[in-house]
Amino acid sequence: MTVSDLERAIVEEEIQPNQSGSVRFQSSWWPAKCVREITLKPGELVRVVRLDNITLIVEA
């Protein structure tokens, strides 16, 4: 699967710095991490940066 920078996901489970959370992406739930030192709250819209194994890397 390839991921475009234009693709968006919605945070379902809080994503804290250096920890995993989850997002809803393309009608499925995915584990996700953020590369920045910020906390992403449920309901936030995030941009999918890349796929790392089965984890989506996202940013606000």
All heavy atoms as TSV, in Angstrom:
chain	resi	resn	atom	element	x	y	z
A	1	MET	N	N	0.840	-1.180	0.000
A	1	MET	CA	C	0.000	0.000	0.000
A	1	MET	C	C	0.882	1.238	0.000
A	1	MET	O	O	1.849	1.315	0.736
A	1	MET	CB	C	-0.883	0.003	1.250
A	1	MET	CG	C	-1.770	1.214	1.349
A	1	MET	SD	S	-2.873	1.153	2.755
A	1	MET	CE	C	-2.016	2.263	3.849
A	2	THR	N	N	0.533	2.187	-0.822
A	2	THR	CA	C	1.222	3.470	-0.806
A	2	THR	C	C	0.305	4.508	-0.195
A	2	THR	O	O	-0.913	4.419	-0.286
A	2	THR	CB	C	1.632	3.906	-2.226
A	2	THR	OG1	O	0.458	4.030	-3.008
A	2	THR	CG2	C	2.584	2.918	-2.850
A	3	VAL	N	N	0.897	5.483	0.448
A	3	VAL	CA	C	0.131	6.512	1.135
A	3	VAL	C	C	0.497	7.867	0.552
A	3	VAL	O	O	1.662	8.202	0.438
A	3	VAL	CB	C	0.428	6.485	2.648
A	3	VAL	CG1	C	-0.309	7.595	3.357
A	3	VAL	CG2	C	0.056	5.134	3.242
A	4	SER	N	N	-0.511	8.626	0.210
A	4	SER	CA	C	-0.314	9.978	-0.317
A	4	SER	C	C	-0.342	10.986	0.819
A	4	SER	O	O	-1.088	10.831	1.783
A	4	SER	CB	C	-1.428	10.297	-1.312
A	4	SER	OG	O	-1.504	11.667	-1.553
A	5	ASP	N	N	0.458	12.048	0.719
A	5	ASP	CA	C	0.448	13.118	1.720
A	5	ASP	C	C	-0.908	13.812	1.805
A	5	ASP	O	O	-1.178	14.528	2.755
A	5	ASP	CB	C	1.512	14.172	1.394
A	5	ASP	CG	C	2.891	13.752	1.857
A	5	ASP	OD1	O	2.999	12.784	2.621
A	5	ASP	OD2	O	3.860	14.402	1.443
A	6	LEU	N	N	-1.751	13.602	0.815
A	6	LEU	CA	C	-3.050	14.252	0.808
A	6	LEU	C	C	-4.087	13.472	1.609
A	6	LEU	O	O	-5.189	13.947	1.828
A	6	LEU	CB	C	-3.550	14.424	-0.636
A	6	LEU	CG	C	-2.642	15.238	-1.540
A	6	LEU	CD1	C	-3.196	15.251	-2.964
A	6	LEU	CD2	C	-2.498	16.653	-1.020
A	7	GLU	N	N	-3.733	12.270	2.039
A	7	GLU	CA	C	-4.696	11.431	2.738
A	7	GLU	C	C	-4.804	11.821	4.199
A	7	GLU	O	O	-3.818	12.124	4.856
A	7	GLU	CB	C	-4.322	9.968	2.578
A	7	GLU	CG	C	-4.350	9.562	1.113
A	7	GLU	CD	C	-4.557	8.094	0.907
A	7	GLU	OE1	O	-5.584	7.580	1.363
A	7	GLU	OE2	O	-3.678	7.483	0.298
A	8	ARG	N	N	-6.020	11.795	4.694
A	8	ARG	CA	C	-6.315	12.211	6.059
A	8	ARG	C	C	-6.843	11.040	6.876
A	8	ARG	O	O	-7.393	10.093	6.339
A	8	ARG	CB	C	-7.376	13.323	6.054
A	8	ARG	CG	C	-7.000	14.527	5.240
A	8	ARG	CD	C	-5.984	15.351	5.929
A	8	ARG	NE	N	-5.686	16.545	5.139
A	8	ARG	CZ	C	-4.775	17.399	5.468
A	8	ARG	NH1	N	-4.057	17.229	6.545
A	8	ARG	NH2	N	-4.545	18.446	4.727
A	9	ALA	N	N	-6.670	11.150	8.172
A	9	ALA	CA	C	-7.188	10.163	9.112
A	9	ALA	C	C	-7.753	10.921	10.307
A	9	ALA	O	O	-7.428	12.087	10.529
A	9	ALA	CB	C	-6.079	9.213	9.558
A	10	ILE	N	N	-8.586	10.254	11.086
A	10	ILE	CA	C	-9.159	10.843	12.290
A	10	ILE	C	C	-8.635	10.078	13.496
A	10	ILE	O	O	-8.692	8.843	13.537
A	10	ILE	CB	C	-10.698	10.783	12.255
A	10	ILE	CG1	C	-11.226	11.590	11.067
A	10	ILE	CG2	C	-11.288	11.303	13.570
A	10	ILE	CD1	C	-12.705	11.464	10.845
A	11	VAL	N	N	-8.121	10.819	14.471
A	11	VAL	CA	C	-7.587	10.192	15.680
A	11	VAL	C	C	-8.746	9.575	16.463
A	11	VAL	O	O	-9.746	10.231	16.734
A	11	VAL	CB	C	-6.843	11.235	16.554
A	11	VAL	CG1	C	-6.347	10.595	17.845
A	11	VAL	CG2	C	-5.692	11.861	15.778
A	12	GLU	N	N	-8.611	8.295	16.804
A	12	GLU	CA	C	-9.615	7.584	17.591
A	12	GLU	C	C	-9.151	7.410	19.036
A	12	GLU	O	O	-9.943	7.477	19.957
A	12	GLU	CB	C	-9.892	6.203	16.973
A	12	GLU	CG	C	-10.581	6.265	15.634
A	12	GLU	CD	C	-12.037	6.678	15.729
A	12	GLU	OE1	O	-12.693	6.365	16.732
A	12	GLU	OE2	O	-12.520	7.325	14.783
A	13	GLU	N	N	-7.864	7.138	19.215
A	13	GLU	CA	C	-7.269	6.962	20.545
A	13	GLU	C	C	-6.081	7.914	20.637
A	13	GLU	O	O	-5.256	7.959	19.726
A	13	GLU	CB	C	-6.790	5.518	20.719
A	13	GLU	CG	C	-6.149	5.214	22.050
A	13	GLU	CD	C	-5.594	3.795	22.116
A	13	GLU	OE1	O	-5.960	2.952	21.285
A	13	GLU	OE2	O	-4.758	3.563	22.999
A	14	GLU	N	N	-6.001	8.662	21.715
A	14	GLU	CA	C	-4.960	9.686	21.880
A	14	GLU	C	C	-3.576	9.172	21.498
A	14	GLU	O	O	-3.205	8.052	21.834
A	14	GLU	CB	C	-4.956	10.152	23.338
A	14	GLU	CG	C	-3.997	11.281	23.601
A	14	GLU	CD	C	-4.130	11.808	25.010
A	14	GLU	OE1	O	-4.974	12.691	25.221
A	14	GLU	OE2	O	-3.397	11.307	25.878
A	15	ILE	N	N	-2.833	10.017	20.790
A	15	ILE	CA	C	-1.464	9.702	20.384
A	15	ILE	C	C	-0.544	10.670	21.112
A	15	ILE	O	O	-0.575	11.872	20.860
A	15	ILE	CB	C	-1.284	9.838	18.859
A	15	ILE	CG1	C	-2.273	8.934	18.118
A	15	ILE	CG2	C	0.150	9.515	18.466
A	15	ILE	CD1	C	-2.327	9.175	16.619
A	16	GLN	N	N	0.259	10.157	22.031
A	16	GLN	CA	C	1.201	10.974	22.786
A	16	GLN	C	C	2.593	10.829	22.185
A	16	GLN	O	O	2.878	9.867	21.483
A	16	GLN	CB	C	1.204	10.547	24.250
A	16	GLN	CG	C	-0.114	10.797	24.933
A	16	GLN	CD	C	-0.076	10.455	26.409
A	16	GLN	OE1	O	0.945	10.040	26.938
A	16	GLN	NE2	N	-1.199	10.626	27.070
A	17	PRO	N	N	3.492	11.802	22.476
A	17	PRO	CA	C	4.861	11.723	21.946
A	17	PRO	C	C	5.515	10.381	22.291
A	17	PRO	O	O	5.429	9.910	23.419
A	17	PRO	CB	C	5.575	12.875	22.650
A	17	PRO	CG	C	4.482	13.854	22.958
A	17	PRO	CD	C	3.281	13.000	23.275
A	18	ASN	N	N	6.121	9.769	21.298
A	18	ASN	CA	C	6.836	8.490	21.426
A	18	ASN	C	C	5.951	7.328	21.859
A	18	ASN	O	O	6.444	6.332	22.380
A	18	ASN	CB	C	8.024	8.631	22.386
A	18	ASN	CG	C	8.986	9.691	21.912
A	18	ASN	OD1	O	9.360	9.723	20.747
A	18	ASN	ND2	N	9.355	10.597	22.797
A	19	GLN	N	N	4.637	7.443	21.671
A	19	GLN	CA	C	3.719	6.357	21.980
A	19	GLN	C	C	2.735	6.178	20.837
A	19	GLN	O	O	2.478	7.098	20.072
A	19	GLN	CB	C	2.963	6.647	23.275
A	19	GLN	CG	C	3.853	6.688	24.490
A	19	GLN	CD	C	3.043	6.866	25.766
A	19	GLN	OE1	O	1.842	6.633	25.795
A	19	GLN	NE2	N	3.704	7.279	26.821
A	20	SER	N	N	2.164	4.991	20.762
A	20	SER	CA	C	1.173	4.705	19.730
A	20	SER	C	C	-0.230	5.009	20.214
A	20	SER	O	O	-0.522	4.925	21.404
A	20	SER	CB	C	1.237	3.228	19.329
A	20	SER	OG	O	2.437	2.950	18.673
A	21	GLY	N	N	-1.077	5.340	19.281
A	21	GLY	CA	C	-2.502	5.488	19.501
A	21	GLY	C	C	-3.179	4.813	18.322
A	21	GLY	O	O	-2.603	3.917	17.709
A	22	SER	N	N	-4.370	5.258	17.976
A	22	SER	CA	C	-5.015	4.693	16.795
A	22	SER	C	C	-5.769	5.771	16.036
A	22	SER	O	O	-6.169	6.794	16.597
A	22	SER	CB	C	-5.953	3.549	17.180
A	22	SER	OG	O	-7.029	4.027	17.955
A	23	VAL	N	N	-5.931	5.518	14.733
A	23	VAL	CA	C	-6.658	6.418	13.850
A	23	VAL	C	C	-7.625	5.617	12.996
A	23	VAL	O	O	-7.466	4.410	12.820
A	23	VAL	CB	C	-5.712	7.234	12.929
A	23	VAL	CG1	C	-4.805	8.148	13.726
A	23	VAL	CG2	C	-4.899	6.327	12.017
A	24	ARG	N	N	-8.622	6.309	12.476
A	24	ARG	CA	C	-9.528	5.719	11.500
A	24	ARG	C	C	-9.071	6.223	10.139
A	24	ARG	O	O	-9.012	7.426	9.893
A	24	ARG	CB	C	-10.958	6.140	11.769
A	24	ARG	CG	C	-11.941	5.491	10.834
A	24	ARG	CD	C	-13.199	5.119	11.605
A	24	ARG	NE	N	-14.209	4.572	10.731
A	24	ARG	CZ	C	-14.381	3.269	10.538
A	24	ARG	NH1	N	-13.624	2.399	11.156
A	24	ARG	NH2	N	-15.321	2.840	9.732
A	25	PHE	N	N	-8.707	5.279	9.267
A	25	PHE	CA	C	-8.139	5.605	7.957
A	25	PHE	C	C	-8.698	4.638	6.931
A	25	PHE	O	O	-8.637	3.417	7.124
A	25	PHE	CB	C	-6.612	5.505	8.029
A	25	PHE	CG	C	-5.917	5.730	6.728
A	25	PHE	CD1	C	-5.915	6.980	6.136
A	25	PHE	CD2	C	-5.252	4.698	6.087
A	25	PHE	CE1	C	-5.255	7.196	4.933
A	25	PHE	CE2	C	-4.584	4.899	4.898
A	25	PHE	CZ	C	-4.594	6.152	4.315
A	26	GLN	N	N	-9.287	5.157	5.863
A	26	GLN	CA	C	-9.868	4.349	4.792
A	26	GLN	C	C	-10.806	3.276	5.351
A	26	GLN	O	O	-10.701	2.093	5.038
A	26	GLN	CB	C	-8.775	3.728	3.924
A	26	GLN	CG	C	-7.968	4.748	3.179
A	26	GLN	CD	C	-6.924	4.124	2.275
A	26	GLN	OE1	O	-6.615	2.949	2.377
A	26	GLN	NE2	N	-6.371	4.929	1.390
A	27	SER	N	N	-11.712	3.694	6.224
A	27	SER	CA	C	-12.753	2.832	6.807
A	27	SER	C	C	-12.232	1.718	7.699
A	27	SER	O	O	-12.928	0.736	7.932
A	27	SER	CB	C	-13.630	2.231	5.696
A	27	SER	OG	O	-14.239	3.257	4.942
A	28	SER	N	N	-11.000	1.844	8.206
A	28	SER	CA	C	-10.427	0.853	9.125
A	28	SER	C	C	-9.693	1.566	10.247
A	28	SER	O	O	-9.309	2.720	10.118
A	28	SER	CB	C	-9.425	-0.049	8.394
A	28	SER	OG	O	-10.051	-0.787	7.393
A	29	TRP	N	N	-9.480	0.852	11.344
A	29	TRP	CA	C	-8.683	1.389	12.449
A	29	TRP	C	C	-7.240	0.933	12.276
A	29	TRP	O	O	-6.983	-0.224	11.960
A	29	TRP	CB	C	-9.225	0.900	13.792
A	29	TRP	CG	C	-10.488	1.600	14.159
A	29	TRP	CD1	C	-10.603	2.771	14.829
A	29	TRP	CD2	C	-11.818	1.195	13.854
A	29	TRP	NE1	N	-11.931	3.120	14.976
A	29	TRP	CE2	C	-12.695	2.165	14.375
A	29	TRP	CE3	C	-12.362	0.103	13.176
A	29	TRP	CZ2	C	-14.074	2.076	14.258
A	29	TRP	CZ3	C	-13.736	0.022	13.058
A	29	TRP	CH2	C	-14.570	0.998	13.602
A	30	TRP	N	N	-6.307	1.852	12.487
A	30	TRP	CA	C	-4.881	1.581	12.322
A	30	TRP	C	C	-4.115	2.067	13.554
A	30	TRP	O	O	-4.443	3.114	14.106
A	30	TRP	CB	C	-4.329	2.364	11.134
A	30	TRP	CG	C	-4.784	1.897	9.795
A	30	TRP	CD1	C	-6.008	2.105	9.235
A	30	TRP	CD2	C	-4.021	1.161	8.852
A	30	TRP	NE1	N	-6.047	1.552	7.985
A	30	TRP	CE2	C	-4.842	0.960	7.720
A	30	TRP	CE3	C	-2.727	0.661	8.833
A	30	TRP	CZ2	C	-4.414	0.278	6.598
A	30	TRP	CZ3	C	-2.292	-0.009	7.716
A	30	TRP	CH2	C	-3.117	-0.207	6.616
A	31	PRO	N	N	-3.054	1.349	13.948
A	31	PRO	CA	C	-2.154	1.916	14.944
A	31	PRO	C	C	-1.438	3.111	14.306
A	31	PRO	O	O	-1.165	3.093	13.101
A	31	PRO	CB	C	-1.183	0.777	15.267
A	31	PRO	CG	C	-1.324	-0.209	14.164
A	31	PRO	CD	C	-2.641	0.021	13.518
A	32	ALA	N	N	-1.153	4.119	15.109
A	32	ALA	CA	C	-0.534	5.322	14.555
A	32	ALA	C	C	0.409	5.960	15.563
A	32	ALA	O	O	0.224	5.837	16.769
A	32	ALA	CB	C	-1.609	6.327	14.150
A	33	LYS	N	N	1.431	6.638	15.026
A	33	LYS	CA	C	2.379	7.417	15.824
A	33	LYS	C	C	2.558	8.764	15.147
A	33	LYS	O	O	2.386	8.894	13.941
A	33	LYS	CB	C	3.751	6.734	15.876
A	33	LYS	CG	C	3.839	5.573	16.809
A	33	LYS	CD	C	5.284	5.097	16.905
A	33	LYS	CE	C	5.419	4.081	18.008
A	33	LYS	NZ	N	6.804	3.652	18.176
A	34	CYS	N	N	2.949	9.751	15.954
A	34	CYS	CA	C	3.247	11.078	15.430
A	34	CYS	C	C	4.741	11.318	15.562
A	34	CYS	O	O	5.337	10.980	16.585
A	34	CYS	CB	C	2.466	12.142	16.200
A	34	CYS	SG	S	2.731	13.802	15.563
A	35	VAL	N	N	5.339	11.912	14.532
A	35	VAL	CA	C	6.780	12.154	14.541
A	35	VAL	C	C	7.150	13.419	15.310
A	35	VAL	O	O	8.316	13.675	15.558
A	35	VAL	CB	C	7.339	12.228	13.102
A	35	VAL	CG1	C	7.210	10.895	12.413
A	35	VAL	CG2	C	6.655	13.311	12.292
A	36	ARG	N	N	6.168	14.207	15.696
A	36	ARG	CA	C	6.427	15.452	16.422
A	36	ARG	C	C	6.127	15.280	17.903
A	36	ARG	O	O	5.407	14.384	18.307
A	36	ARG	CB	C	5.580	16.577	15.845
A	36	ARG	CG	C	5.928	16.817	14.393
A	36	ARG	CD	C	5.051	17.897	13.815
A	36	ARG	NE	N	5.260	17.958	12.386
A	36	ARG	CZ	C	5.747	19.006	11.772
A	36	ARG	NH1	N	6.072	20.080	12.440
A	36	ARG	NH2	N	5.902	18.994	10.467
A	37	GLU	N	N	6.657	16.162	18.719
A	37	GLU	CA	C	6.471	16.111	20.172
A	37	GLU	C	C	5.172	16.811	20.575
A	37	GLU	O	O	5.190	17.798	21.313
A	37	GLU	CB	C	7.675	16.752	20.873
A	37	GLU	CG	C	8.960	15.966	20.715
A	37	GLU	CD	C	8.918	14.623	21.452
A	37	GLU	OE1	O	8.421	14.576	22.589
A	37	GLU	OE2	O	9.371	13.633	20.862
A	38	ILE	N	N	4.052	16.308	20.059
A	38	ILE	CA	C	2.746	16.858	20.404
A	38	ILE	C	C	1.797	15.707	20.738
A	38	ILE	O	O	2.055	14.562	20.376
A	38	ILE	CB	C	2.155	17.709	19.253
A	38	ILE	CG1	C	1.988	16.864	17.985
A	38	ILE	CG2	C	2.999	18.936	18.994
A	38	ILE	CD1	C	1.266	17.580	16.861
A	39	THR	N	N	0.726	16.037	21.423
A	39	THR	CA	C	-0.310	15.055	21.720
A	39	THR	C	C	-1.492	15.317	20.806
A	39	THR	O	O	-1.964	16.451	20.691
A	39	THR	CB	C	-0.746	15.164	23.196
A	39	THR	OG1	O	0.388	14.881	24.025
A	39	THR	CG2	C	-1.856	14.183	23.514
A	40	LEU	N	N	-1.942	14.261	20.142
A	40	LEU	CA	C	-3.093	14.359	19.253
A	40	LEU	C	C	-4.298	13.757	19.960
A	40	LEU	O	O	-4.237	12.627	20.440
A	40	LEU	CB	C	-2.809	13.624	17.939
A	40	LEU	CG	C	-1.588	14.138	17.167
A	40	LEU	CD1	C	-1.275	13.228	15.994
A	40	LEU	CD2	C	-1.825	15.559	16.690
A	41	LYS	N	N	-5.376	14.506	20.031
A	41	LYS	CA	C	-6.574	14.115	20.770
A	41	LYS	C	C	-7.603	13.448	19.849
A	41	LYS	O	O	-7.642	13.741	18.650
A	41	LYS	CB	C	-7.215	15.340	21.418
A	41	LYS	CG	C	-6.315	16.081	22.373
A	41	LYS	CD	C	-6.140	15.318	23.638
A	41	LYS	CE	C	-5.329	16.131	24.643
A	41	LYS	NZ	N	-5.121	15.436	25.866
A	42	PRO	N	N	-8.447	12.569	20.414
A	42	PRO	CA	C	-9.521	11.954	19.621
A	42	PRO	C	C	-10.377	13.001	18.920
A	42	PRO	O	O	-10.678	14.051	19.481
A	42	PRO	CB	C	-10.327	11.183	20.675
A	42	PRO	CG	C	-9.327	10.856	21.733
A	42	PRO	CD	C	-8.425	12.073	21.791
A	43	GLY	N	N	-10.704	12.704	17.670
A	43	GLY	CA	C	-11.505	13.613	16.860
A	43	GLY	C	C	-10.691	14.538	15.978
A	43	GLY	O	O	-11.232	15.131	15.051
A	44	GLU	N	N	-9.387	14.666	16.251
A	44	GLU	CA	C	-8.543	15.543	15.424
A	44	GLU	C	C	-8.312	14.923	14.051
A	44	GLU	O	O	-8.123	13.718	13.933
A	44	GLU	CB	C	-7.192	15.787	16.089
A	44	GLU	CG	C	-7.239	16.735	17.248
A	44	GLU	CD	C	-5.856	17.111	17.747
A	44	GLU	OE1	O	-5.038	17.600	16.935
A	44	GLU	OE2	O	-5.602	16.903	18.940
A	45	LEU	N	N	-8.293	15.774	13.044
A	45	LEU	CA	C	-7.975	15.362	11.686
A	45	LEU	C	C	-6.467	15.471	11.506
A	45	LEU	O	O	-5.880	16.508	11.826
A	45	LEU	CB	C	-8.700	16.266	10.688
A	45	LEU	CG	C	-8.639	15.872	9.228
A	45	LEU	CD1	C	-9.307	14.526	8.999
A	45	LEU	CD2	C	-9.298	16.939	8.383
A	46	VAL	N	N	-5.829	14.402	11.039
A	46	VAL	CA	C	-4.378	14.386	10.853
A	46	VAL	C	C	-4.041	13.971	9.427
A	46	VAL	O	O	-4.856	13.378	8.728
A	46	VAL	CB	C	-3.688	13.437	11.865
A	46	VAL	CG1	C	-3.830	13.940	13.279
A	46	VAL	CG2	C	-4.228	12.012	11.755
A	47	ARG	N	N	-2.827	14.296	9.024
A	47	ARG	CA	C	-2.333	13.934	7.698
A	47	ARG	C	C	-1.469	12.694	7.829
A	47	ARG	O	O	-0.617	12.600	8.712
A	47	ARG	CB	C	-1.506	15.089	7.131
A	47	ARG	CG	C	-1.022	14.860	5.717
A	47	ARG	CD	C	-0.474	16.136	5.118
A	47	ARG	NE	N	0.639	16.676	5.851
A	47	ARG	CZ	C	1.916	16.483	5.514
A	47	ARG	NH1	N	2.228	15.775	4.464
A	47	ARG	NH2	N	2.873	17.026	6.228
A	48	VAL	N	N	-1.679	11.729	6.939
A	48	VAL	CA	C	-0.872	10.514	6.931
A	48	VAL	C	C	0.412	10.803	6.162
A	48	VAL	O	O	0.384	11.214	5.003
A	48	VAL	CB	C	-1.639	9.343	6.271
A	48	VAL	CG1	C	-0.769	8.106	6.205
A	48	VAL	CG2	C	-2.929	9.062	7.042
A	49	VAL	N	N	1.561	10.615	6.832
A	49	VAL	CA	C	2.860	10.914	6.240
A	49	VAL	C	C	3.440	9.703	5.536
A	49	VAL	O	O	3.921	9.780	4.414
A	49	VAL	CB	C	3.839	11.430	7.324
A	49	VAL	CG1	C	5.204	11.700	6.738
A	49	VAL	CG2	C	3.292	12.672	7.991
A	50	ARG	N	N	3.386	8.556	6.219
A	50	ARG	CA	C	3.934	7.323	5.625
A	50	ARG	C	C	3.443	6.116	6.423
A	50	ARG	O	O	2.821	6.245	7.463
A	50	ARG	CB	C	5.454	7.359	5.559
A	50	ARG	CG	C	6.151	7.305	6.896
A	50	ARG	CD	C	7.682	7.307	6.714
A	50	ARG	NE	N	8.344	7.070	7.964
A	50	ARG	CZ	C	8.630	7.999	8.872
A	50	ARG	NH1	N	8.292	9.259	8.645
A	50	ARG	NH2	N	9.247	7.697	9.987
A	51	LEU	N	N	3.769	4.955	5.902
A	51	LEU	CA	C	3.437	3.691	6.538
A	51	LEU	C	C	4.731	3.049	7.004
A	51	LEU	O	O	5.682	2.927	6.234
A	51	LEU	CB	C	2.725	2.786	5.531
A	51	LEU	CG	C	2.253	1.434	6.005
A	51	LEU	CD1	C	1.209	1.574	7.105
A	51	LEU	CD2	C	1.676	0.646	4.842
A	52	ASP	N	N	4.796	2.670	8.281
A	52	ASP	CA	C	5.965	2.009	8.857
A	52	ASP	C	C	5.512	0.644	9.358
A	52	ASP	O	O	4.927	0.543	10.437
A	52	ASP	CB	C	6.551	2.845	9.991
A	52	ASP	CG	C	7.789	2.220	10.621
A	52	ASP	OD1	O	8.418	1.367	9.972
A	52	ASP	OD2	O	8.110	2.595	11.751
A	53	ASN	N	N	5.751	-0.392	8.557
A	53	ASN	CA	C	5.261	-1.742	8.827
A	53	ASN	C	C	3.734	-1.694	8.830
A	53	ASN	O	O	3.154	-1.514	7.791
A	53	ASN	CB	C	5.870	-2.289	10.124
A	53	ASN	CG	C	5.855	-3.792	10.165
A	53	ASN	OD1	O	5.442	-4.453	9.226
A	53	ASN	ND2	N	6.311	-4.339	11.263
A	54	ILE	N	N	3.074	-1.839	9.996
A	54	ILE	CA	C	1.608	-1.729	10.016
A	54	ILE	C	C	1.169	-0.487	10.784
A	54	ILE	O	O	-0.011	-0.344	11.098
A	54	ILE	CB	C	0.945	-2.976	10.613
A	54	ILE	CG1	C	1.342	-3.164	12.077
A	54	ILE	CG2	C	1.242	-4.207	9.783
A	54	ILE	CD1	C	0.463	-4.114	12.828
A	55	THR	N	N	2.065	0.433	11.061
A	55	THR	CA	C	1.760	1.653	11.805
A	55	THR	C	C	1.785	2.855	10.872
A	55	THR	O	O	2.748	3.036	10.131
A	55	THR	CB	C	2.765	1.848	12.953
A	55	THR	OG1	O	2.713	0.708	13.823
A	55	THR	CG2	C	2.471	3.109	13.745
A	56	LEU	N	N	0.739	3.652	10.928
A	56	LEU	CA	C	0.714	4.889	10.155
A	56	LEU	C	C	1.462	5.972	10.925
A	56	LEU	O	O	1.281	6.123	12.132
A	56	LEU	CB	C	-0.722	5.354	9.919
A	56	LEU	CG	C	-1.589	4.479	9.039
A	56	LEU	CD1	C	-3.008	5.043	8.987
A	56	LEU	CD2	C	-1.027	4.359	7.638
A	57	ILE	N	N	2.294	6.709	10.225
A	57	ILE	CA	C	2.982	7.856	10.804
A	57	ILE	C	C	2.170	9.076	10.371
A	57	ILE	O	O	1.936	9.290	9.174
A	57	ILE	CB	C	4.440	7.969	10.317
A	57	ILE	CG1	C	5.188	6.647	10.557
A	57	ILE	CG2	C	5.138	9.148	10.966
A	57	ILE	CD1	C	5.233	6.185	12.005
A	58	VAL	N	N	1.714	9.856	11.351
A	58	VAL	CA	C	0.819	10.971	11.075
A	58	VAL	C	C	1.356	12.264	11.664
A	58	VAL	O	O	2.259	12.257	12.509
A	58	VAL	CB	C	-0.591	10.697	11.652
A	58	VAL	CG1	C	-1.193	9.448	11.023
A	58	VAL	CG2	C	-0.585	10.579	13.162
A	59	GLU	N	N	0.808	13.378	11.198
A	59	GLU	CA	C	1.120	14.677	11.806
A	59	GLU	C	C	-0.094	15.579	11.690
A	59	GLU	O	O	-0.953	15.354	10.848
A	59	GLU	CB	C	2.362	15.312	11.184
A	59	GLU	CG	C	2.269	15.619	9.738
A	59	GLU	CD	C	3.574	16.196	9.191
A	59	GLU	OE1	O	4.666	15.823	9.641
A	59	GLU	OE2	O	3.466	17.036	8.291
A	60	ALA	N	N	-0.130	16.577	12.577
A	60	ALA	CA	C	-1.266	17.508	12.621
A	60	ALA	C	C	-1.206	18.467	11.453
A	60	ALA	O	O	-0.204	18.685	10.849
A	60	ALA	CB	C	-1.260	18.269	13.927
